[in-house]
């Protein structure tokens, strides 16, 4: 454990995935009693989430330690129509050295990397080439991302092609209409088939929470996806009008906790979309610590889906070490 890790009581591991020390969630039969008895009290949830930033303020070396932890949990992402092999190679270089070498040395974390690199299927090959030997996995968005409205057999084939191409993690999108119409059996069957198509690759189920209308729908969709074998549940594609929020995160984390208490299997959590500031990252990490505990504060059980977040974290770490802020353009991601 580094000195920074000691400050928070959390080991800041330099090794990245595959770090699967937990047994994978095998899923279970759909339990409609559990699903229909799942509730979400919006006013209480929003009140709890609103109090978090004021209660969890960390400074100096403690802040630096939390930000280093955040870096290790980032899925560094590019999902643009104009992505090129060159852009992906630059992103992968940033994933391998997310902060300037002199700053990492001063922090005592010379081997710190991000948790993964997330790309479209066509960018798997250049990502694998750029990350060769690093231990950083390639995550791929799939199943007609972001809408998930392509024919089902094509979505399954897309998963299989990405796994065949070398992706270690598959971020799938659920059919929102199944949630909105209360077709929980349909959602379970869809998720279970997608999980089977992923084989040994870990599957992150994107709920697109901004399109599910209610927190109760979010809670129930979370339970169903975990019952069907999801390794992670994820808030958003990053393309919705509303993406990750603390209230939604609280609902999903409590669903994860309930599932763990019922089955003994830990499912991961990934907030994505709109998380671009270091202080926001700390708020999410604090919420994870309070609701799920320290074991979830590792990249095999927690990720940020982000592209610009890393730049702001790097600025904050430089300020911690030098006392001065640098311009944001000096910390470009790719």
Secondary structure, 3 states (H helix, E strand, C coil): CCHHHHHHCCCCCCCCCCCCCCCCCCCCCCCHHHHHCCCCCHHHHHHHHHHHHHHCCCCHHHHHHHHHHHHHCEEEECCCCCCCHHHHHHHHHHHHCCCCHHHHHHHCCCCCCCCEEEECHHHHHHHHHHHCCCCCEEEEECCCCCCCCCCHHHHHHHHHHHHHHCCCEEEEECCHHHHHCCCHHHHHHHHHHHHHHHCCCEEEEECCHHHCCCHHHHHHHHHHHHHCCCCEEECCCCCCCCCCCHHHHHHHHHHHHHHHHHHCCCCEEEEECCCCCHHHHHHHHHHHHHHCCHHHCCCCCEEEEECCHHHHHHHHHHHHHHCCCCCHHHHCCC
